[in-house]
Amino acid sequence: MSASPAISSSSRRKDDDRDTPPPLPEPLRVAVADSHTHLDMQRGTVEEALRKAASVGVTTVVQVGCDVKGSRWAAETAAAYENIHAAVALHPNEAPRIVHGDPGGTSQPPGAGGGWSRQGARPGGGEAALDEALAEIEALAALDHVKAVGETGLDYFRTGPEGMAAQERSFRAHIEIAKRRGKALVIHDREAHADVLRVLREEGAPERTVFHCYSGDAEMARECAAAGYYMSFAGTVTFKNAAALREAVAVAPAELLLVETDAPYLTPAPYRGRPNAPYLIPLTVRAMAAARGIDEDAMATALAANTARAFAY
């Protein structure tokens, strides 16, 4: 039997680096909120995450659920911590899994869209199962410490026709829940800009609507601004190839801008590929300030006020 090729020390260092949390950035002078994070998917305890975030000027976080189990956790965690607010929903890719089933062990059932299911293998429950899950989301949305319904929307990355139909039905239902409960709507929009905007027009968007991890261009930013939609920018705005996002930051009205991590995903440069967490928000705030040509204190002041207004806390 031939010997296995040796792993170089440089390759081991690169792998180790990918697993190492980035260092604390220079603290912000004006405190801000992380408008979209997933603490339940991050390393360490909630207390540790909050402590590290507060040490650099990130004093509030919005914990976002992606399925029934995660939404329950978000609501329970928000009830336990004064500086955590909850958003509850079925992620766009969760709806096809509920309706059509999930074989488990893959990033998606056939045609259901990208993203990793945390529920494991399960049979499809059809439309009745989706209705049951939506009813639980509405019950959670009625809680005072739940400030938003989301993340919901459309995700066309590797999504087939059946998956798209389930996603759109779920999205429309979430819009109605947000309006009935008087909560903000948090939108996940991946490769589906035109259809997301169409559904919002057809259903009538809630008064407070947030495009999480905004991924459109400057033209779409103008369209969102005309409708009064908030645009929340993640670490992607720091990436070298993200000139279009920085242009969107520059043209969007200051009063409609939010900042987020989407942690543990989308770690800002220069730490792309390493674990993300709320304490890295200052890197994105500074990139947004640079894109607008303003100082970071002015940017942070606007972001803090906007997030409190968008989520009514």
Summary of the structure (lengths in Angstrom):
residues: 313
radius of gyration: 19.3
end to end distance: 64.6
largest distance: 66.9
contacts: 1129
relative contact order: 0.15
helix: 48%
strand: 16%
